[in-house]
């Protein structure tokens, strides 16, 4: 027996809200650093692999012996996209640019790219990864013009 379209249930879109409780105790220095204007991450003491975002355990050698380090923030943009059609959660934001930057430490970071005109954004442009607290109290990091 084949199903006709009239036999299928009608699906209606409905709003779904998810508010996960994410334990941050092992990455607390990252969040505290952002509040202080620093971008921190972890490096495995055993194999030397640097992670961003920070992790509690090394995925390379499985060690839990991690150390904290402050990132230089010096970056070169490797890829970017201009977001014009924004997701519902960002509808109140103006169109924005998201970029992937390779930091001096060799890791890649995804963040909003600010302080650049759209015409200035190119692969290879230098940027600075900076932390800040928004006026409504959210902590985040973005790429900006280098100092």
N, C-alpha and C positions, 0 to 999 in steps of 0.2 A: 504494500500500500504506500502510495506517495502522499506527501503532505502538501496541501495547497496553502497559499499565503493566508487564507482566511482561517486556517486551522492553527496557525502559529500564535503564540501569546504576543500581545502588544507590549513592547518595552518602552517605558517612559524614563526620561532622564530625571535623576534626582540628585540632590546635593549630598555629598558624602564628606563628612568632616573627620579628620584623623588627627589626634593629638597624642602622639606617642611619648611615653616617658622614657627618655634616653639617659641611661646612667653615664654621668660625665666624670666620676671621681678619678678615673685613671688618666683622663685628658684635661683635668682641671687647669693645669698650668697654661694650656692653650687659651681657654676662655678668660682666665685672669690676665694673661698677657695682652689679649685684644683690648680689654678694658683699660690697660695701661699704655695702649698705642704700640704694642709689640706684636709681631707675628712669630709665634713659637712653633716648633715641631719636634719630632722625635727622630733619634738616630740610634741604630742598634750598636751596642758596644762590642758585640761579638763579630759581626760581619761588615759593619760600617754603612749599611743601607739607610738612606734618609727617606722618611715618609712624609707625605702631605696629602690629606690631613694627617695629624699625628695618630699613632696607634700604640696600644699597650704591649703588643707582642709582634715580633718580627715574622713576617710571612715568608721570608727568604730562608732563614736558618732556624726558625721557631723559638728563638731565645726570648725571654721576657726581660732581659737586661738592657733597658732602653735609657738613653740620656736625652735631656732637653737641650735644644739649642735655639737661639734667636736667628731667624733668617735675615739675610742682608736686604731683601726686598728688590735687589737689582734684577730686572727681568728684560727679556726680549720677547716681543709678541710673535708667536708662531702661527696662530690661527685666530679668527674672530668671526662674529656674526652680529649683524644689526637686528635687534628684535623690534619689529613694528607691531605685529599682531601678538599682543601679550596674553599670557595665560590669565585666567580669571583672578588669581591671587595677586597679580601685578597690574590689574586694569587701572588702578589709580596712579601708576607710575607713567612718566613720559616714555616714549620709545627709548631703548637703551642698547648698549653694546656689551656683549659678553666675549671675553678673550681667554685664550690659553697662552700663558707666558712661561717661558723656561727661565728659572731663576739661576743665578750665578752658581748656586749649590748643585745644579744639575737636575732638579726636580721640576715638574710641570704643575702649574696651578691654574685653576679655572676661577675667574672672578669678573665682576663688572669692570668695564674700562670707562673711566670718567676723565674729565678735564681735557678731552681731545675733541676737536671738530671731526665730524664724520669723514670729511675729505682727508684728514691727517692720519687716519687709522690705516696702517699697512703692515703686512708681515715684515718683521725685522725692526719695527720701531721700538725704541727703548722706553721702558715704563718702570714704575716703582710700586711694589706691593706695600700697601699701607693699611693699618688697622684704625678703626674709629668707632665711636658710639654715635648713633643717629640721634636727632632731637627727641624722638620718642623712646629712646633708651635701648634700642637694638644694637648689638655689637656685630660688626662685620669687617670684612677686608675687601679692598678694591685695588685695581691698578690705576695709578694716576701718572701725571707727568713726572719725570725724574727731577729731583731737587736741583 
